[in-house]
């Protein structure tokens, strides 16, 4: 909701002109018709002529209007009659009557005949234009196509403070300086220092970059201009640059203020990227104008430019140089303590049980962003509402995590008895191998209820602590757990099925990364054979091959050795625990889902790997 209101007045409005003109014409016509006139038949008019009572007449195209010399009771001095006789002039001359011919006053009628169509056309055109270019339309009104589309908020409109932002304490500390500068700029300028012109918030999607920018505006109490990078660019060349100029002009009038550009990568992509012709397109003109505006104002004016992106690697280098976006603030995924703080913020809106420990929920949500946790709390509240509970309990949060991680339960997907048996042994194979190996993530739940698009069963294995480094042995153990399902099928049924396709793909990816990225193969040495080319934050795409065909053959052999070693490890564990595998699978077939307490009882009987 914009806090700025346009002051009316001082502008010519064509609509009001039309209304005033029509009113004047209508009043004139009414005044002319206000005189009392008798409409008489033509024979009575002839009678007046014969009696000599007519003083004066005016001959129109169709009518004759006249005045009587004297009136009698019930008569008006003025009369009008329809002209029906061609020899009228001769009769008037015969009786010595003064007469004249006049042209009828059709000004009002003629004016309406051309004003009304214009007015109707203008009204229809304005209606269609508003429908086409209104909310989410083709770029706004034609007359304002070069105007900025930024939404303007005041502190009362933002209603977001640092109390609403949790889990990113380092980023909050960085931005607190921006708030202090906007509140007391002289304090920072007393030693000759200046505040950075631009602050770039960098982080994966959903970590709270936009919320952080609104919190800065809410804390500082200044005007907040919010716009997306894509809203600058239009199909018309030069429109984006005009909108950048207009945005900064408005900001200077409202200083001190904050300009926030979300999804900066839509506007600030490196120039020339993907443009084989070498010309400058609309995006590049808009970017050039933004660079010019960043150089054209000083931080002492009280304007702070905040921007957010999750693809910093594709931004133009000129945009990131010192003097433009001087400071980059990382808004990363929260750690366990950060997730606890975020959960505390979101549970204010729901009713939760008193015995819920947020640390336990945070331990199961490793890798979740702030948006993921907000969605988790909402899903938990929906689960509790669905079962008509008074408060949200821990089981609701557990179900919500399963819903987010594994997908929606599909109980209508009916499996035959043989498929259910294969799936049960497959999932218990994963669980038992995981329990027999130390240093792997803990198993929380095993189920043979289909979930998501293709999962016929699932084993929830979530880390309980944040990890940033992994040893080669831990990666090998992860591959062994992935192969546990296929090995269990091989031991029990002596066949292989398609159910392990995703497990094989994930194990192969781990093995190939160990060889090509982490340099964990002795024969190939400590060399990175995979040249990373980052496509966006958090993911990467491989560049062109930079090694020989002979090296490629050695890489394939090393990947095969690692996967075979993991397969053999899983085979050894499950062969030694075949009886436990059969019994636990039978138990899973009976109840369909095994919770953590039941799994602990099963795992206590397993023969651990030496």
N, C-alpha and C positions, 0 to 999 in steps of 0.2 A: 504494500500500500504506500503510495507516494505521499510524502509530507509536504510537498510543494503544491500550492494551488494557483492556478492561472487567474490573474486579475482581469475581470471583464472590462470592456470599455476601450475607447480609443481606436477601434477598428470598425471599418465600414462593413455592414452586413447586408447583402443583397436581398435576403429574405424579408427583413424589416422594411426595406424600400418598397418591395412589391405590396406588402400589407398596407402601408401608408397610402400608396397610389390608389389602390382599390377602394380604400375607405373614402378618399376625397371624391372619386368618381361616383361612388354610391351616394354620398351626401348631396352632391350636385344634382343627381338625377331625382333624388327624393324632393329636393327643394323645387325643382322645376315641376314636378308632379303634384306639389302640394296645393297648387291652385285648383279651385273647384270648377270643373268643366262638365257641361251636359253633352252627352253623346245622343244626337237626334237623328232620326231618319231623313233621307234626302228629300222626301216630299214635304216634310215640315220645313226644311231649309228653303224650298221653293216658295212655300207659303209665306215665310218671313220676307223673302224678296218681294213678293207681290204686295205685301202689306207695307213695304218700305221701312221695316224695322231694323234692317241690317246696316250697321255703320261701317264696318271694315272686315275684310276677309283676307286670309293668307292661304294660298293654294300650295299644297304639298304634292308629293308624287302620287299618293293614294288618298290623302285626306284633305278636307277643307276645314280650316279653323277660322272662327269669326267672333265678332263682338256685336251685341245688340245696342241700339240707340237708347232704349229704355227697357226695363224688365218689369214683368208682372209677377204676381204672387206665385211662388214655387218655381221660378225660373232663375237661372244663373246668367250673368252677363256674357260669359264665354261659352262657346259651343263648338262641337266638332261633328262632322258627318263624313261619310264615305263618298268619294267622287264616283258618279256613275254615268254622267252625261257629257258627251264630247263638246256640245255647243254652249258650255258653261260661260265661256268668255263673252259670247254674244249676248247672253241673257244679262250678264253683269253690266255690260255697256248699255243695254236697253233701259235699265233702271237707274243708270247713272251712279253705280256703286263703285267706290274706290277699292281697288284690288291690287294684289301683287303676288308674284310666284316666288317661293322660297325653297331652298334645299333643306330637307329634313336633317336635324342634328342627330347623327348616328355615331358621334364620337365615342360615347361610352360602349356601345355595342361593338364597334370596330376595334376599340382598344382591347376589350375582353377577348375578341376573336384571335388576337395574336399574343396577348399576355398569358392567357390561361394555358395554351399548349406549351409555351416556354416554361411556365412555372411547373407544370406537371412533369415535363421532361427533366427539368432540373431536380425535382424532388426524387424521381425514380433513379436518376443517375447517382445522387448522393446516397440513397438507400443501398443500391447495388455496390457502390464503392466501399461503404462501411462494412457490408457483409463480406466482401472479398478481402479487404485489407484491415479488418478489425482484429479480434483476438486470434493470434497465431496465423494471421493471413500472410499476404504476399509482401509484407514489408512496411506496413503502415500507410498512412495517408500520403497521397501523391505530393502534396505540398510539404510534407515533413519527412520525405524519404531520406534526407541527409541528416535528420535529427537523431540524437543518441536514444537508444532504447533502454538505457540503464534504469533500473528500478531504484528509487530513492527512498531511503529509510532514515527516520530519526531514531534516537535512543529508545523512545517509547514504542516505536514500531518494531525494532529489532528484538527486544526483550530476551536477549541472550547475553550472559556474562561468563566469566571464567569458571563460575560455580557449575555451569552446565557442561563444561568440558573436563574430561577426566582421562587418565591413562597416558597423557603426553606431557609430562611435567617439564621436560627439557624444552619442548616447543613453546609451552606457555611462558617459560622464563624468558625466552628470546623475544617473544611478542610483547611481554610486559614493558620492555623498554620503549616500544612503539607507543603504547598507551601513555606511559609517563611523559614522553616527548610531546604528544598531542595535548596533554593536560598542562605541562609547564615547559614550553620550548626554550625559554630563556635560560633555564637551568642547564640545558645541554649545550647552549651556544656560548656560555660565559667563558669557556676555555678555548673557543674557536672551533670546536667540533661541530659536526653536522649529522643529522639522522640520515640513514640510507634512504635514497629516493624510492627504491623498490624492494619488496621482500617477496621472495618466491617460495611458496609452500609446496614441497615435493613429498610424495608418498603414494602408496598403493591406493586403489579405489576403496572408499568406505572408511578411511581412517579419520575423517573429521576435519578435512582442510577447510571446507566451506563454513562449517560450524565455528572453527577457530577464527576465521575472518570476521564473522558476525559478532563473536565474543569481543574482539578487539574494538569494534565499533560501539558495542554496548557498554564496555568498560570506560571508554574514553568519552562517550556522550557526544560524539560529533556525527555529522551527516555521513551516511554510508551509501555509496553508489555501487550497485551490484549489477553485473552484466556478464553474459557468457561470451567466449571468444567467437563462437559461431554467429552471434547476432550482429557482428560488424560487417560480415561479408554478404553481399547481395549479387544478383545477376548483373546489375548495372555497374559499369566501371566507374570508380571514384566515389561510390556511395560509402564504402567502408572507411576511407580516409576522411570523408566529411563527418562521419559519425564519431571518429576518434577526436577530431578537432572540436566538435560540439560537446563531447563528454568532458574534455579538459577545460573548455570555457565555462561550463556549468560548475565544474569542481572549483575553479578559481573564484567564482562568485560565492560559493558556499564554504570556502576555506575558513577554519581547518576542517578537513574531511578525509575520508578514506575512499579510494577507488578500488573495487575488487573485481578482477577479471577471472572468472572460472573457466576451466578447460583452455588455458592459454595456448596449448599446442595447436588448437584449431586456427589460431590467428598467427602464432609466432613460429611456424614451421620454417626450417632453414630454407633460405631463398635458393631457387634453382633446383630444389629436390623434386624429381619427377617431371621437370619441365625441360624436355629435350630440345625444344625450339629456341631456348635461350631468352625468350621474351619475359616481360614482367606481367603477371596476371593480377587479378584484383586483390588476391591475398597478399601479394608482395607489396602492392601500393599501400594497402592498409598497414602492413608491418612497417614500411618505411615511415609512414606518418606517425605511428606509435613511437618509433625510435626518435623522431624529431621532437615530439611532444615531451618525451622523457628528458631530452637535452634542454628543453626550453623552459623548464620551471626549476626553481630551487626548493630544497627541502624546508627552508625557512618560511616559505609561503604557507606551510601547514598542510600540504597535500602528501599523503602517503599512498603509494600504489602497492596493493597486495594482489598476488596472482597465485593460482593453484594449477598444478598439472601432475599427472602420473606418467608422463612421457618426457622427462627433461632431456633425454639424449637426442631428441629430434628438434629441439629449439635452436633458433638461429644464434650463432656465437655472439653476434653484435648485440643481441638482447640481454645476454648474460654478463657482458663485460662490466668492469667497475664503472660506477657512475650511473648505471641504469638499474639493473637488479643486483644491488650490492650484496645482498644477504640471501642465502638459501637456507631454509629451515626444513629439516626432515620431520615429517609426521608419519612415523612408522607404525607397524602393527604393535599393539601393546604387549608387554610382558605379563606375567601372572598377576603381579601387584596392580598393574594398570588395568587388567581386566576386572579385578575386584572393584576398583574405583568406578569403572564404567558401569558395572552391574548395579552399584549403589545408586548411581544417577538414574538409571532406567527403572529400577524397582520402586521408585517413588510413586509411579503412576499406577501400580497394581497392588493388590492385597496379597501378601505372602505369609506363609506359616512362620511361626517364631523360631522353629528349630532348623531352618534352612541355613546352611553354611555356604556363603558365597565363595569361599576358598575352594571348596569341593567342586563347585560349578566351573570356576575359573581353571582348575586343573584339567578339566575335560574339554576345554575350549581352546587349546593351543593353536595359534595361527588365526584365530578369529579377529576380525577388525571391529571397530566400534559399531559400524552398521550391522555386522553379523550379530553382535551381542544384543543390539536393539531388536533385531528380528527374532533372536532367541527368546527374549523376555516376552515379546508379543505372542509368539507361538505357544509358549508355556501358559500364558493367560488364556489363550484360546482352548488349549487342552483342558484346563481346569474348568472353563465355562462349559465345555462340551459334556463333562461328567457332572455338571450341576454342583460343583464344590463351592464352598464359601471362601476358601483361600487357595493360592497357588502353592503346591507342595513340590518337594524335590523330584518326585516321580514325573511331574509335569515337565520340569526342566530336562530330565533325562529323555523323555519321549520327544521333546522338541529338538534336542541335539541329534537324536537318531533321525528325526524327520529331515533335518537340514543336511546331515552328513550322508545318510544312506538313501534318502528319498522317501516317498510316500508308500505306505504298505499297500500291497495289491493282493488282498485276500481272494479276489475274484479270479485270480490266475490259478487255476487248478492244475496240479501236477499229478501224474499217475503214481502208483505206489513205488514203481522202480525208480522213477526220477526223484521222488522224495527221499528214497533210501540213498541214492547217489549223492544228493545234495547234503544230506545229514552227515555222511562219512567225510565228504569234502570239507565242510565247515569245521568239523571236529579235528580233521587233520591239521588245519591251520592252528587251531587252539592248542592242541597237544604239543606241536613243535614249538610254538611260542612259549609254552609253559616249561618245556624241557631245556630251553636255552636261556642263559642268564644275559642280562643287558639289553633285552628287547622290550618294546612297549607292552604294557599290561593289557590282557584281554578283559573287557568289561561285559560283553554280552555276545551270545551266539544264537542265531535264529535261522529257521528254514522257511520263514514267511517271505515271499518275494517282495522286493522293494524297487522303486525307481523304474528305469526303462528295461534293463536287462538282467538285473541281479535276481537269481533264484533263491538265494540265501545270503546271509552276511555275517561277518565276524567283526565286531566293533573293537578296534585296537587303537586306543588313543594314548598319546604320551601324557604323563602327569607332571612333567616339568619342561621348561623351555630348553631346547638344545640348539647350539650354534655350530658345533663341530662334531664330526662323527669319524671314528676310526675305521680302518679297512675291515677289521673283524666284525664290527657292528653292521656294516653294509652287507657282509657275507651272511650274517645271521638273518637280516631282513629278507634276503633272497631265499634262504632256507624256509622261512615261515611262508613266503609266497608259494613255494613249491609243495608245501605240506598238503594242500588240497589235492593236487594231481597225484602225489605219491600215495595218499590214502585210497584213491580210486584204483590205482594200480595194484595195491596190496589186497584189497578186499574183492574187487571185481575182475582183476587181471585184464583191464582194458583202459583206454584213454578216451575222454569225452571233450566236447567243446567248452565245457564249463570253466576250464582253467585258462582260457585265452587271454583274459585281462591280467591274470597273475603272471603268465609267461611274459607278456609285453612289459609289465612293470619291472620284473626281475631282469629282463634283457636291458632295459634302460639303465638300471643301476649298474650292471656289469659293464656296459659300454662307457658310462661316465667314469667308472673306476679306471678303465684302461686309457681312455682318450682325454679326459679332462683332469683327473686327479693324479695321474702318473703312478698308479699303484701296481703296475705289472713289472716284475723284475727284468724280464727279457726286453721289453720295449723301453725301459728306462724312465727317468723322470722328465718326460717330455709331454707337453700338451698338444695333442694332435687335432683337437677340435678348436678352431678359431672362433671365438664367440663374437657374434654380432647382435647386440641387444636390440630387440624390436620394441619392447616396452617394459616398464618397471616390473621386476619380479619374474620375467620370462626371458628366454633367449632363443635365438635361431642360429643354427650353424652356418658358418661362412663356407667358401669354396674349399675343396680338398687340397691340402698342402703337404701331401706325402705321396710316396711312390706306391705302385701296385703291390710290390713285395711287402711294404709296411702294412698295407691294407689287409693282406692275407694274414700277417702276424696278429693284427688287431682282431680279426675274426676268430682266429684260433684262441687268443687270450680270453675273449668274451665267452667262447664255448667252454673253456676250462673252468672259468669262474661259475658259470651256470651249472655245469655238471657237478662241480664240487658241492654247490648248495643243494642240488637234487640228491646227491649221495648222502649228505648230512641229514636231510629230512627222511630219506629212506631208512637210514640206520636207526633214527629215533622212533619212528612209527613201527618198524619191524620188532623192536624190543618191547613196544607197548601195544601190540596188536590186540590183545584181549581187552585192554582198557579202551582202545579205539572202538571196538565193536559194542561194548557195553554203553559207553557214553553216547554213541550214535543212536543206539536203541532208545536210550533215555530222551535224547533230543527229538526223535521221531514221535515219541509219546506226548511230550509237552510242547513241542514246536519251538520253544524259546527257553534258554538257560540263562539265568541271571548270574551276577557275580558271586553270590554266596554259594550257589550250586556248583559253579565252575571251580571255586576254591576247594570244595570237597573232592571233585574229580581230580584236580591237579595234585592233591596231596598224595595220590596213589601212583603218580607217574615216576618212572625211572629216569632220573636226570642224566644229561649227557656228561660224560667224564671229560 
